[in-house]
């Protein structure tokens, strides 16, 4: 049990930071994807 606490502390923090960053970046990626689709549609209308 004494070995488990430091393992969770050492591994848990990077996992928590990774999940937090993925959640934050996901919204920005979705926004970027929509902008690219809109740009492609606008270019399609011009051509």
Order of alpha helices (4+ residues) and beta strands (2+ residues): alpha
